[in-house]
Amino acid sequence: MAKLLVNLTSGKDNIDKATVGFVVANAGIASGQETAIFLSIEAVLLAQQGLADDIHAAGFKPLKELIDTFIAGGGMVWVCPPCANIRAVTEDTLISGAVFAGGAKVVEFLSQGAGSVSY
Amino acid sequence: MVHIVPQVDQLLDAGVTGCGDLLLLIAQHMKLLAAGKVLHVIGYDRGAAQDIPAWCRMTGNTLCYQDVPQNPKQLSHFYIQKGL
């Protein structure tokens, strides 16, 4: 199975980027790709329960629905640990399906041939 | 993976270091070890349980044992044997 990495750095600071990142990630799932989304910088807040619930960019489905669809489809959500630390995102507030994973997971995935796209 | 704690040749207390910084620290310490020697890494990084196994797979080193507590306030332990 081919691999796709979506690198997402925006959250509520840019809901268009946050939304399109998950739209493309879902396109990866729908296309039979092993797909991971790496949340760093402001995007780590999207992995905190409730934070994405009220994000709805014009022209797209609500972000929570996109995230739920992605995880239900087998998508992997990796949350940058240092970025989460400084934003007080903790294990017990993470959405189900998200895990803390950093640079080595990203590099390994890319080294295995994953294509990548960044928002 | 071997489920016994191996003999340790060097200890690295990584503290709160995480992500790429943690990997650099580990790589620097591993460079100083001879093949077959074991580095014991302890720290708080919550991504280490994903990152250190991935780093070992990429670099040809062996993760002999890991102890990652459920409580993120407790230290995690990783025992890495340098590859040949």
N, CA and C atoms of all chains as a GROMACS GRO file, in nm:
protein
  609
    1MET      N    1   0.085  -0.120   0.000
    1MET     CA    2   0.000   0.000   0.000
    1MET      C    3   0.089   0.125   0.000
    2ALA      N    4   0.057   0.219  -0.088
    2ALA     CA    5   0.132   0.344  -0.090
    2ALA      C    6   0.099   0.428   0.033
    3LYS      N    7   0.183   0.526   0.060
    3LYS     CA    8   0.169   0.603   0.182
    3LYS      C    9   0.158   0.752   0.151
    4LEU      N   10   0.081   0.821   0.234
    4LEU     CA   11   0.066   0.966   0.222
    4LEU      C   12   0.078   1.029   0.360
    5LEU      N   13   0.164   1.130   0.368
    5LEU     CA   14   0.176   1.207   0.492
    5LEU      C   15   0.124   1.348   0.467
    6VAL      N   16   0.028   1.389   0.549
    6VAL     CA   17  -0.019   1.527   0.546
    6VAL      C   18   0.041   1.598   0.666
    7ASN      N   19   0.115   1.703   0.638
    7ASN     CA   20   0.180   1.780   0.744
    7ASN      C   21   0.097   1.906   0.768
    8LEU      N   22   0.036   1.914   0.886
    8LEU     CA   23  -0.056   2.025   0.915
    8LEU      C   24  -0.004   2.107   1.032
    9THR      N   25   0.013   2.237   1.009
    9THR     CA   26   0.067   2.324   1.115
    9THR      C   27  -0.036   2.424   1.167
   10SER      N   28  -0.152   2.431   1.104
   10SER     CA   29  -0.251   2.532   1.142
   10SER      C   30  -0.370   2.470   1.212
   11GLY      N   31  -0.427   2.546   1.303
   11GLY     CA   32  -0.549   2.506   1.372
   11GLY      C   33  -0.652   2.616   1.359
   12LYS      N   34  -0.694   2.668   1.474
   12LYS     CA   35  -0.794   2.774   1.470
   12LYS      C   36  -0.738   2.904   1.414
   13ASP      N   37  -0.606   2.914   1.407
   13ASP     CA   38  -0.545   3.034   1.350
   13ASP      C   39  -0.566   3.042   1.199
   14ASN      N   40  -0.596   2.929   1.137
   14ASN     CA   41  -0.625   2.929   0.992
   14ASN      C   42  -0.713   2.808   0.964
   15ILE      N   43  -0.844   2.828   0.978
   15ILE     CA   44  -0.935   2.713   0.968
   15ILE      C   45  -0.943   2.658   0.826
   16ASP      N   46  -0.909   2.739   0.726
   16ASP     CA   47  -0.907   2.686   0.589
   16ASP      C   48  -0.796   2.582   0.574
   17LYS      N   49  -0.677   2.616   0.622
   17LYS     CA   50  -0.566   2.521   0.612
   17LYS      C   51  -0.596   2.396   0.695
   18ALA      N   52  -0.648   2.416   0.816
   18ALA     CA   53  -0.678   2.302   0.903
   18ALA      C   54  -0.778   2.209   0.835
   19THR      N   55  -0.878   2.267   0.773
   19THR     CA   56  -0.982   2.188   0.709
   19THR      C   57  -0.930   2.117   0.585
   20VAL      N   58  -0.861   2.190   0.500
   20VAL     CA   59  -0.812   2.130   0.376
   20VAL      C   60  -0.711   2.018   0.405
   21GLY      N   61  -0.634   2.035   0.511
   21GLY     CA   62  -0.542   1.928   0.550
   21GLY      C   63  -0.616   1.797   0.572
   22PHE      N   64  -0.727   1.803   0.644
   22PHE     CA   65  -0.803   1.680   0.670
   22PHE      C   66  -0.883   1.635   0.547
   23VAL      N   67  -0.924   1.729   0.464
   23VAL     CA   68  -0.991   1.690   0.339
   23VAL      C   69  -0.896   1.606   0.253
   24VAL      N   70  -0.773   1.653   0.240
   24VAL     CA   71  -0.675   1.580   0.158
   24VAL      C   72  -0.637   1.448   0.225
   25ALA      N   73  -0.628   1.450   0.358
   25ALA     CA   74  -0.600   1.325   0.429
   25ALA      C   75  -0.711   1.223   0.402
   26ASN      N   76  -0.834   1.269   0.402
   26ASN     CA   77  -0.944   1.178   0.372
   26ASN      C   78  -0.941   1.131   0.228
   27ALA      N   79  -0.891   1.216   0.140
   27ALA     CA   80  -0.874   1.173   0.000
   27ALA      C   81  -0.772   1.060  -0.007
   28GLY      N   82  -0.670   1.068   0.078
   28GLY     CA   83  -0.572   0.960   0.085
   28GLY      C   84  -0.635   0.830   0.128
   29ILE      N   85  -0.717   0.836   0.233
   29ILE     CA   86  -0.786   0.716   0.281
   29ILE      C   87  -0.877   0.661   0.172
   30ALA      N   88  -0.951   0.750   0.109
   30ALA     CA   89  -1.046   0.708   0.005
   30ALA      C   90  -0.975   0.649  -0.115
   31SER      N   91  -0.848   0.683  -0.131
   31SER     CA   92  -0.770   0.633  -0.245
   31SER      C   93  -0.688   0.510  -0.209
   32GLY      N   94  -0.713   0.456  -0.092
   32GLY     CA   95  -0.645   0.333  -0.053
   32GLY      C   96  -0.502   0.353  -0.008
   33GLN      N   97  -0.466   0.475   0.031
   33GLN     CA   98  -0.331   0.503   0.078
   33GLN      C   99  -0.323   0.487   0.229
   34GLU      N  100  -0.212   0.435   0.277
   34GLU     CA  101  -0.186   0.437   0.421
   34GLU      C  102  -0.155   0.583   0.455
   35THR      N  103  -0.242   0.645   0.533
   35THR     CA  104  -0.235   0.790   0.548
   35THR      C  105  -0.216   0.831   0.693
   36ALA      N  106  -0.121   0.922   0.712
   36ALA     CA  107  -0.098   0.980   0.846
   36ALA      C  108  -0.105   1.132   0.834
   37ILE      N  109  -0.156   1.194   0.938
   37ILE     CA  110  -0.152   1.340   0.943
   37ILE      C  111  -0.071   1.378   1.066
   38PHE      N  112   0.030   1.461   1.042
   38PHE     CA  113   0.118   1.503   1.151
   38PHE      C  114   0.077   1.644   1.194
   39LEU      N  115   0.032   1.656   1.316
   39LEU     CA  116  -0.014   1.784   1.370
   39LEU      C  117   0.099   1.848   1.449
   40SER      N  118   0.142   1.965   1.404
   40SER     CA  119   0.244   2.036   1.480
   40SER      C  120   0.204   2.183   1.493
   41ILE      N  121   0.279   2.255   1.571
   41ILE     CA  122   0.255   2.398   1.598
   41ILE      C  123   0.108   2.416   1.639
   42GLU      N  124   0.033   2.507   1.582
   42GLU     CA  125  -0.104   2.532   1.627
   42GLU      C  126  -0.198   2.414   1.602
   43ALA      N  127  -0.163   2.330   1.507
   43ALA     CA  128  -0.252   2.218   1.472
   43ALA      C  129  -0.266   2.116   1.584
   44VAL      N  130  -0.173   2.113   1.679
   44VAL     CA  131  -0.185   2.013   1.786
   44VAL      C  132  -0.316   2.033   1.864
   45LEU      N  133  -0.365   2.156   1.866
   45LEU     CA  134  -0.488   2.182   1.941
   45LEU      C  135  -0.609   2.112   1.879
   46LEU      N  136  -0.599   2.077   1.751
   46LEU     CA  137  -0.709   2.006   1.686
   46LEU      C  138  -0.727   1.865   1.743
   47ALA      N  139  -0.621   1.814   1.807
   47ALA     CA  140  -0.628   1.680   1.866
   47ALA      C  141  -0.680   1.683   2.009
   48GLN      N  142  -0.711   1.801   2.058
   48GLN     CA  143  -0.766   1.811   2.193
   48GLN      C  144  -0.919   1.803   2.185
   49GLN      N  145  -0.975   1.720   2.273
   49GLN     CA  146  -1.121   1.698   2.269
   49GLN      C  147  -1.196   1.831   2.272
   50GLY      N  148  -1.286   1.847   2.179
   50GLY     CA  149  -1.374   1.962   2.178
   50GLY      C  150  -1.324   2.083   2.103
   51LEU      N  151  -1.193   2.091   2.082
   51LEU     CA  152  -1.137   2.212   2.021
   51LEU      C  153  -1.177   2.231   1.874
   52ALA      N  154  -1.198   2.121   1.806
   52ALA     CA  155  -1.231   2.132   1.663
   52ALA      C  156  -1.382   2.132   1.639
   53ASP      N  157  -1.459   2.119   1.746
   53ASP     CA  158  -1.603   2.096   1.728
   53ASP      C  159  -1.676   2.212   1.661
   54ASP      N  160  -1.625   2.333   1.678
   54ASP     CA  161  -1.697   2.448   1.622
   54ASP      C  162  -1.627   2.507   1.499
   55ILE      N  163  -1.536   2.430   1.441
   55ILE     CA  164  -1.465   2.480   1.322
   55ILE      C  165  -1.537   2.431   1.196
   56HIS      N  166  -1.581   2.525   1.117
   56HIS     CA  167  -1.652   2.489   0.994
   56HIS      C  168  -1.615   2.591   0.886
   57ALA      N  169  -1.518   2.556   0.805
   57ALA     CA  170  -1.476   2.645   0.697
   57ALA      C  171  -1.578   2.641   0.583
   58ALA      N  172  -1.602   2.756   0.525
   58ALA     CA  173  -1.700   2.765   0.416
   58ALA      C  174  -1.660   2.673   0.301
   59GLY      N  175  -1.757   2.601   0.252
   59GLY     CA  176  -1.733   2.515   0.137
   59GLY      C  177  -1.691   2.373   0.170
   60PHE      N  178  -1.677   2.346   0.300
   60PHE     CA  179  -1.631   2.213   0.341
   60PHE      C  180  -1.721   2.158   0.452
   61LYS      N  181  -1.708   2.030   0.480
   61LYS     CA  182  -1.778   1.970   0.593
   61LYS      C  183  -1.718   2.023   0.722
   62PRO      N  184  -1.791   2.018   0.832
   62PRO     CA  185  -1.733   2.058   0.961
   62PRO      C  186  -1.607   1.978   0.991
   63LEU      N  187  -1.511   2.042   1.053
   63LEU     CA  188  -1.382   1.977   1.076
   63LEU      C  189  -1.396   1.852   1.162
   64LYS      N  190  -1.480   1.857   1.263
   64LYS     CA  191  -1.493   1.739   1.349
   64LYS      C  192  -1.539   1.618   1.268
   65GLU      N  193  -1.629   1.641   1.175
   65GLU     CA  194  -1.676   1.531   1.090
   65GLU      C  195  -1.562   1.478   1.004
   66LEU      N  196  -1.480   1.568   0.953
   66LEU     CA  197  -1.366   1.525   0.871
   66LEU      C  198  -1.267   1.444   0.954
   67ILE      N  199  -1.242   1.490   1.076
   67ILE     CA  200  -1.148   1.417   1.164
   67ILE      C  201  -1.203   1.280   1.199
   68ASP      N  202  -1.330   1.276   1.236
   68ASP     CA  203  -1.392   1.147   1.272
   68ASP      C  204  -1.388   1.049   1.154
   69THR      N  205  -1.416   1.100   1.036
   69THR     CA  206  -1.414   1.015   0.916
   69THR      C  207  -1.275   0.961   0.890
   70PHE      N  208  -1.176   1.049   0.909
   70PHE     CA  209  -1.036   1.009   0.885
   70PHE      C  210  -0.995   0.896   0.981
   71ILE      N  211  -1.023   0.915   1.107
   71ILE     CA  212  -0.984   0.814   1.206
   71ILE      C  213  -1.062   0.684   1.186
   72ALA      N  214  -1.190   0.697   1.159
   72ALA     CA  215  -1.271   0.577   1.137
   72ALA      C  216  -1.224   0.500   1.014
   73GLY      N  217  -1.164   0.570   0.919
   73GLY     CA  218  -1.115   0.506   0.798
   73GLY      C  219  -0.977   0.447   0.811
   74GLY      N  220  -0.921   0.455   0.931
   74GLY     CA  221  -0.789   0.396   0.954
   74GLY      C  222  -0.675   0.496   0.945
   75GLY      N  223  -0.708   0.623   0.934
   75GLY     CA  224  -0.603   0.725   0.929
   75GLY      C  225  -0.532   0.739   1.063
   76MET      N  226  -0.406   0.772   1.055
   76MET     CA  227  -0.325   0.788   1.177
   76MET      C  228  -0.306   0.936   1.207
   77VAL      N  229  -0.328   0.974   1.332
   77VAL     CA  230  -0.311   1.114   1.374
   77VAL      C  231  -0.193   1.119   1.470
   78TRP      N  232  -0.086   1.185   1.427
   78TRP     CA  233   0.035   1.198   1.508
   78TRP      C  234   0.046   1.340   1.559
   79VAL      N  235   0.067   1.353   1.688
   79VAL     CA  236   0.069   1.484   1.753
   79VAL      C  237   0.211   1.513   1.802
   80CYS      N  238   0.268   1.624   1.758
   80CYS     CA  239   0.404   1.662   1.796
   80CYS      C  240   0.413   1.686   1.947
   81PRO      N  241   0.494   1.608   2.018
   81PRO     CA  242   0.497   1.621   2.164
   81PRO      C  243   0.542   1.758   2.217
   82PRO      N  244   0.654   1.813   2.168
   82PRO     CA  245   0.693   1.945   2.223
   82PRO      C  246   0.590   2.054   2.193
   83CYS      N  247   0.531   2.049   2.072
   83CYS     CA  248   0.429   2.149   2.038
   83CYS      C  249   0.308   2.135   2.131
   84ALA      N  250   0.276   2.010   2.166
   84ALA     CA  251   0.163   1.986   2.257
   84ALA      C  252   0.196   2.032   2.399
   85ASN      N  253   0.319   2.007   2.439
   85ASN     CA  254   0.359   2.045   2.576
   85ASN      C  255   0.338   2.193   2.602
   86ILE      N  256   0.382   2.276   2.508
   86ILE     CA  257   0.376   2.420   2.533
   86ILE      C  258   0.234   2.475   2.517
   87ARG      N  259   0.144   2.390   2.465
   87ARG     CA  260   0.003   2.432   2.452
   87ARG      C  261  -0.087   2.356   2.549
   88ALA      N  262  -0.024   2.286   2.643
   88ALA     CA  263  -0.096   2.216   2.750
   88ALA      C  264  -0.194   2.112   2.696
   89VAL      N  265  -0.157   2.048   2.586
   89VAL     CA  266  -0.236   1.936   2.535
   89VAL      C  267  -0.182   1.809   2.599
   90THR      N  268  -0.268   1.737   2.669
   90THR     CA  269  -0.224   1.620   2.745
   90THR      C  270  -0.292   1.493   2.696
   91GLU      N  271  -0.236   1.378   2.739
   91GLU     CA  272  -0.291   1.248   2.698
   91GLU      C  273  -0.440   1.236   2.728
   92ASP      N  274  -0.478   1.280   2.846
   92ASP     CA  275  -0.616   1.255   2.888
   92ASP      C  276  -0.716   1.347   2.818
   93THR      N  277  -0.667   1.442   2.740
   93THR     CA  278  -0.759   1.526   2.664
   93THR      C  279  -0.751   1.502   2.513
   94LEU      N  280  -0.667   1.407   2.473
   94LEU     CA  281  -0.654   1.378   2.329
   94LEU      C  282  -0.779   1.310   2.276
   95ILE      N  283  -0.814   1.339   2.153
   95ILE     CA  284  -0.924   1.267   2.089
   95ILE      C  285  -0.882   1.122   2.069
   96SER      N  286  -0.981   1.034   2.067
   96SER     CA  287  -0.953   0.892   2.047
   96SER      C  288  -0.894   0.871   1.908
   97GLY      N  289  -0.785   0.799   1.904
   97GLY     CA  290  -0.720   0.773   1.775
   97GLY      C  291  -0.596   0.855   1.752
   98ALA      N  292  -0.576   0.959   1.831
   98ALA     CA  293  -0.455   1.042   1.817
   98ALA      C  294  -0.349   0.992   1.914
   99VAL      N  295  -0.224   0.997   1.871
   99VAL     CA  296  -0.113   0.958   1.958
   99VAL      C  297  -0.002   1.061   1.948
  100PHE      N  298   0.076   1.072   2.052
  100PHE     CA  299   0.195   1.156   2.046
  100PHE      C  300   0.303   1.084   1.967
  101ALA      N  301   0.355   1.148   1.868
  101ALA     CA  302   0.464   1.092   1.788
  101ALA      C  303   0.535   1.209   1.720
  102GLY      N  304   0.666   1.199   1.714
  102GLY     CA  305   0.741   1.314   1.664
  102GLY      C  306   0.824   1.283   1.542
  103GLY      N  307   0.941   1.343   1.539
  103GLY     CA  308   1.023   1.345   1.420
  103GLY      C  309   1.060   1.209   1.364
  104ALA      N  310   1.090   1.113   1.449
  104ALA     CA  311   1.134   0.984   1.398
  104ALA      C  312   1.023   0.911   1.324
  105LYS      N  313   0.900   0.920   1.375
  105LYS     CA  314   0.788   0.856   1.305
  105LYS      C  315   0.768   0.920   1.168
  106VAL      N  316   0.780   1.052   1.164
  106VAL     CA  317   0.762   1.122   1.037
  106VAL      C  318   0.872   1.083   0.938
  107VAL      N  319   0.996   1.085   0.986
  107VAL     CA  320   1.108   1.053   0.898
  107VAL      C  321   1.101   0.908   0.850
  108GLU      N  322   1.065   0.817   0.940
  108GLU     CA  323   1.054   0.677   0.900
  108GLU      C  324   0.947   0.659   0.792
  109PHE      N  325   0.833   0.725   0.812
  109PHE     CA  326   0.722   0.714   0.716
  109PHE      C  327   0.766   0.767   0.579
  110LEU      N  328   0.834   0.881   0.580
  110LEU     CA  329   0.882   0.938   0.454
  110LEU      C  330   0.988   0.848   0.390
  111SER      N  331   1.075   0.792   0.474
  111SER     CA  332   1.182   0.707   0.420
  111SER      C  333   1.126   0.580   0.359
  112GLN      N  334   1.003   0.546   0.398
  112GLN     CA  335   0.938   0.426   0.341
  112GLN      C  336   0.865   0.459   0.210
  113GLY      N  337   0.883   0.582   0.164
  113GLY     CA  338   0.828   0.617   0.034
  113GLY      C  339   0.702   0.700   0.038
  114ALA      N  340   0.661   0.746   0.155
  114ALA     CA  341   0.539   0.826   0.163
  114ALA      C  342   0.555   0.957   0.087
  115GLY      N  343   0.453   0.990   0.011
  115GLY     CA  344   0.446   1.124  -0.043
  115GLY      C  345   0.397   1.218   0.066
  116SER      N  346   0.422   1.346   0.050
  116SER     CA  347   0.378   1.437   0.155
  116SER      C  348   0.324   1.567   0.097
  117VAL      N  349   0.233   1.625   0.171
  117VAL     CA  350   0.178   1.755   0.134
  117VAL      C  351   0.160   1.833   0.264
  118SER      N  352   0.188   1.963   0.258
  118SER     CA  353   0.188   2.043   0.381
  118SER      C  354   0.087   2.157   0.372
  119TYR      N  355   0.024   2.182   0.486
  119TYR     CA  356  -0.067   2.297   0.499
  119TYR      C  357  -0.035   2.373   0.626
  120MET      N  358   1.151  -0.861   2.024
  120MET     CA  359   1.207  -0.780   2.133
  120MET      C  360   1.234  -0.868   2.255
  121VAL      N  361   1.350  -0.851   2.315
  121VAL     CA  362   1.384  -0.926   2.435
  121VAL      C  363   1.316  -0.860   2.555
  122HIS      N  364   1.247  -0.938   2.636
  122HIS     CA  365   1.171  -0.879   2.745
  122HIS      C  366   1.244  -0.889   2.879
  123ILE      N  367   1.374  -0.879   2.875
  123ILE     CA  368   1.450  -0.868   2.999
  123ILE      C  369   1.535  -0.742   2.991
  124VAL      N  370   1.556  -0.681   3.106
  124VAL     CA  371   1.635  -0.558   3.108
  124VAL      C  372   1.782  -0.594   3.087
  125PRO      N  373   1.845  -0.544   2.982
  125PRO     CA  374   1.984  -0.581   2.956
  125PRO      C  375   2.081  -0.504   3.045
  126GLN      N  376   2.204  -0.551   3.044
  126GLN     CA  377   2.308  -0.480   3.115
  126GLN      C  378   2.334  -0.347   3.045
  127VAL      N  379   2.349  -0.242   3.124
  127VAL     CA  380   2.361  -0.107   3.069
  127VAL      C  381   2.507  -0.064   3.066
  128ASP      N  382   2.547  -0.005   2.953
  128ASP     CA  383   2.684   0.045   2.940
  128ASP      C  384   2.692   0.196   2.958
  129GLN      N  385   2.583   0.264   2.924
  129GLN     CA  386   2.581   0.410   2.943
  129GLN      C  387   2.438   0.456   2.969
  130LEU      N  388   2.427   0.558   3.053
  130LEU     CA  389   2.295   0.612   3.087
  130LEU      C  390   2.281   0.752   3.026
  131LEU      N  391   2.167   0.776   2.966
  131LEU     CA  392   2.135   0.909   2.914
  131LEU      C  393   2.007   0.957   2.980
  132ASP      N  394   2.019   1.058   3.065
  132ASP     CA  395   1.901   1.120   3.124
  132ASP      C  396   1.861   1.235   3.033
  133ALA      N  397   1.754   1.213   2.955
  133ALA     CA  398   1.713   1.311   2.854
  133ALA      C  399   1.617   1.416   2.910
  134GLY      N  400   1.572   1.397   3.032
  134GLY     CA  401   1.482   1.495   3.092
  134GLY      C  402   1.358   1.517   3.007
  135VAL      N  403   1.329   1.643   2.978
  135VAL     CA  404   1.208   1.675   2.900
  135VAL      C  405   1.239   1.690   2.751
  136THR      N  406   1.361   1.660   2.711
  136THR     CA  407   1.396   1.671   2.569
  136THR      C  408   1.307   1.579   2.486
  137GLY      N  409   1.261   1.630   2.371
  137GLY     CA  410   1.171   1.548   2.289
  137GLY      C  411   1.190   1.571   2.141
  138CYS      N  412   1.121   1.488   2.066
  138CYS     CA  413   1.114   1.497   1.920
  138CYS      C  414   1.256   1.494   1.860
  139GLY      N  415   1.286   1.584   1.767
  139GLY     CA  416   1.416   1.580   1.699
  139GLY      C  417   1.533   1.602   1.792
  140ASP      N  418   1.513   1.686   1.895
  140ASP     CA  419   1.623   1.711   1.989
  140ASP      C  420   1.661   1.584   2.064
  141LEU      N  421   1.561   1.506   2.101
  141LEU     CA  422   1.588   1.380   2.171
  141LEU      C  423   1.664   1.284   2.081
  142LEU      N  424   1.626   1.278   1.956
  142LEU     CA  425   1.692   1.187   1.862
  142LEU      C  426   1.838   1.226   1.842
  143LEU      N  427   1.864   1.356   1.833
  143LEU     CA  428   2.002   1.402   1.819
  143LEU      C  429   2.085   1.364   1.940
  144LEU      N  430   2.025   1.380   2.056
  144LEU     CA  431   2.094   1.345   2.181
  144LEU      C  432   2.127   1.196   2.185
  145ILE      N  433   2.030   1.115   2.147
  145ILE     CA  434   2.053   0.970   2.145
  145ILE      C  435   2.161   0.935   2.044
  146ALA      N  436   2.152   0.995   1.925
  146ALA     CA  437   2.250   0.965   1.820
  146ALA      C  438   2.391   1.002   1.866
  147GLN      N  439   2.405   1.116   1.933
  147GLN     CA  440   2.536   1.159   1.980
  147GLN      C  441   2.593   1.059   2.081
  148HIS      N  442   2.508   1.010   2.170
  148HIS     CA  443   2.556   0.914   2.270
  148HIS      C  444   2.585   0.778   2.206
  149MET      N  445   2.505   0.738   2.111
  149MET     CA  446   2.527   0.608   2.048
  149MET      C  447   2.658   0.606   1.970
  150LYS      N  448   2.696   0.720   1.913
  150LYS     CA  449   2.820   0.729   1.837
  150LYS      C  450   2.941   0.691   1.921
  151LEU      N  451   2.932   0.719   2.050
  151LEU     CA  452   3.045   0.696   2.139
  151LEU      C  453   3.053   0.551   2.188
  152LEU      N  454   2.948   0.473   2.159
  152LEU     CA  455   2.945   0.336   2.206
  152LEU      C  456   2.998   0.240   2.100
  153ALA      N  457   3.056   0.130   2.145
  153ALA     CA  458   3.097   0.024   2.053
  153ALA      C  459   2.976  -0.062   2.020
  154ALA      N  460   2.985  -0.135   1.909
  154ALA     CA  461   2.877  -0.224   1.869
  154ALA      C  462   2.846  -0.323   1.980
  155GLY      N  463   2.718  -0.344   2.004
  155GLY     CA  464   2.675  -0.439   2.106
  155GLY      C  465   2.653  -0.378   2.242
  156LYS      N  466   2.703  -0.256   2.262
  156LYS     CA  467   2.685  -0.190   2.391
  156LYS      C  468   2.544  -0.132   2.401
  157VAL      N  469   2.501  -0.109   2.524
  157VAL     CA  470   2.362  -0.070   2.548
  157VAL      C  471   2.354   0.068   2.612
  158LEU      N  472   2.271   0.151   2.553
  158LEU     CA  473   2.241   0.284   2.608
  158LEU      C  474   2.104   0.281   2.674
  159HIS      N  475   2.099   0.325   2.797
  159HIS     CA  476   1.972   0.334   2.870
  159HIS      C  477   1.927   0.480   2.865
  160VAL      N  478   1.814   0.504   2.801
  160VAL     CA  479   1.761   0.640   2.786
  160VAL      C  480   1.640   0.655   2.879
  161ILE      N  481   1.643   0.758   2.961
  161ILE     CA  482   1.525   0.788   3.044
  161ILE      C  483   1.479   0.931   3.014
  162GLY      N  484   1.350   0.951   3.020
  162GLY     CA  485   1.299   1.084   2.992
  162GLY      C  486   1.149   1.091   3.000
  163TYR      N  487   1.097   1.209   2.973
  163TYR     CA  488   0.953   1.235   2.986
  163TYR      C  489   0.882   1.252   2.852
  164ASP      N  490   0.955   1.249   2.742
  164ASP     CA  491   0.893   1.278   2.612
  164ASP      C  492   0.780   1.179   2.584
  165ARG      N  493   0.661   1.234   2.560
  165ARG     CA  494   0.544   1.148   2.539
  165ARG      C  495   0.540   1.087   2.400
  166GLY      N  496   0.622   1.138   2.310
  166GLY     CA  497   0.628   1.079   2.177
  166GLY      C  498   0.736   0.973   2.164
  167ALA      N  499   0.815   0.957   2.268
  167ALA     CA  500   0.930   0.865   2.260
  167ALA      C  501   0.887   0.722   2.235
  168ALA      N  502   0.772   0.684   2.285
  168ALA     CA  503   0.726   0.546   2.266
  168ALA      C  504   0.703   0.515   2.119
  169GLN      N  505   0.676   0.618   2.040
  169GLN     CA  506   0.663   0.600   1.895
  169GLN      C  507   0.795   0.628   1.825
  170ASP      N  508   0.865   0.731   1.873
  170ASP     CA  509   0.983   0.779   1.802
  170ASP      C  510   1.106   0.690   1.818
  171ILE      N  511   1.132   0.645   1.940
  171ILE     CA  512   1.255   0.568   1.961
  171ILE      C  513   1.252   0.434   1.887
  172PRO      N  514   1.139   0.360   1.890
  172PRO     CA  515   1.136   0.237   1.807
  172PRO      C  516   1.156   0.268   1.659
  173ALA      N  517   1.097   0.376   1.610
  173ALA     CA  518   1.113   0.413   1.469
  173ALA      C  519   1.258   0.448   1.440
  174TRP      N  520   1.320   0.523   1.530
  174TRP     CA  521   1.460   0.562   1.511
  174TRP      C  522   1.549   0.437   1.509
  175CYS      N  523   1.523   0.342   1.596
  175CYS     CA  524   1.602   0.219   1.599
  175CYS      C  525   1.587   0.140   1.468
  176ARG      N  526   1.464   0.132   1.418
  176ARG     CA  527   1.443   0.060   1.291
  176ARG      C  528   1.520   0.126   1.177
  177MET      N  529   1.526   0.258   1.179
  177MET     CA  530   1.594   0.329   1.069
  177MET      C  531   1.744   0.323   1.078
  178THR      N  532   1.797   0.311   1.198
  178THR     CA  533   1.941   0.326   1.217
  178THR      C  534   2.014   0.194   1.240
  179GLY      N  535   1.940   0.084   1.243
  179GLY     CA  536   2.004  -0.045   1.260
  179GLY      C  537   2.044  -0.077   1.402
  180ASN      N  538   1.986  -0.004   1.496
  180ASN     CA  539   2.009  -0.035   1.637
  180ASN      C  540   1.889  -0.116   1.690
  181THR      N  541   1.908  -0.180   1.803
  181THR     CA  542   1.805  -0.270   1.855
  181THR      C  543   1.745  -0.215   1.984
  182LEU      N  544   1.616  -0.199   1.985
  182LEU     CA  545   1.548  -0.162   2.109
  182LEU      C  546   1.523  -0.290   2.188
  183CYS      N  547   1.606  -0.312   2.288
  183CYS     CA  548   1.601  -0.438   2.362
  183CYS      C  549   1.482  -0.443   2.457
  184TYR      N  550   1.451  -0.329   2.514
  184TYR     CA  551   1.347  -0.327   2.617
  184TYR      C  552   1.298  -0.185   2.634
  185GLN      N  553   1.168  -0.169   2.660
  185GLN     CA  554   1.116  -0.036   2.692
  185GLN      C  555   1.011  -0.046   2.801
  186ASP      N  556   1.007   0.054   2.882
  186ASP     CA  557   0.909   0.063   2.990
  186ASP      C  558   0.848   0.202   2.984
  187VAL      N  559   0.725   0.209   2.933
  187VAL     CA  560   0.657   0.337   2.915
  187VAL      C  561   0.533   0.337   3.004
  188PRO      N  562   0.536   0.406   3.116
  188PRO     CA  563   0.421   0.406   3.207
  188PRO      C  564   0.301   0.478   3.146
  189GLN      N  565   0.183   0.438   3.189
  189GLN     CA  566   0.060   0.506   3.144
  189GLN      C  567   0.057   0.651   3.191
  190ASN      N  568   0.109   0.672   3.312
  190ASN     CA  569   0.111   0.806   3.368
  190ASN      C  570   0.222   0.888   3.302
  191PRO      N  571   0.186   0.994   3.226
  191PRO     CA  572   0.288   1.071   3.156
  191PRO      C  573   0.382   1.147   3.247
  192LYS      N  574   0.347   1.154   3.376
  192LYS     CA  575   0.436   1.224   3.469
  192LYS      C  576   0.547   1.133   3.521
  193GLN      N  577   0.539   1.005   3.483
  193GLN     CA  578   0.643   0.912   3.523
  193GLN      C  579   0.744   0.896   3.409
  194LEU      N  580   0.866   0.865   3.445
  194LEU     CA  581   0.973   0.851   3.346
  194LEU      C  582   0.954   0.726   3.260
  195SER      N  583   0.990   0.740   3.134
  195SER     CA  584   0.996   0.624   3.045
  195SER      C  585   1.142   0.578   3.034
  196HIS      N  586   1.158   0.448   3.010
  196HIS     CA  587   1.291   0.389   3.000
  196HIS      C  588   1.304   0.312   2.868
  197PHE      N  589   1.416   0.331   2.802
  197PHE     CA  590   1.444   0.262   2.676
  197PHE      C  591   1.587   0.209   2.681
  198TYR      N  592   1.604   0.084   2.636
  198TYR     CA  593   1.736   0.023   2.634
  198TYR      C  594   1.771  -0.008   2.489
  199ILE      N  595   1.870   0.062   2.438
  199ILE     CA  596   1.905   0.051   2.295
  199ILE      C  597   2.043  -0.010   2.281
  200GLN      N  598   2.048  -0.120   2.206
  200GLN     CA  599   2.177  -0.185   2.181
  200GLN      C  600   2.230  -0.140   2.045
  201LYS      N  601   2.354  -0.095   2.045
  201LYS     CA  602   2.413  -0.045   1.921
  201LYS      C  603   2.432  -0.159   1.822
  202GLY      N  604   2.391  -0.133   1.698
  202GLY     CA  605   2.404  -0.234   1.593
  202GLY      C  606   2.547  -0.255   1.550
  203LEU      N  607   2.568  -0.364   1.475
  203LEU     CA  608   2.703  -0.396   1.431
  203LEU      C  609   2.746  -0.306   1.315
   0.00000   0.00000   0.00000
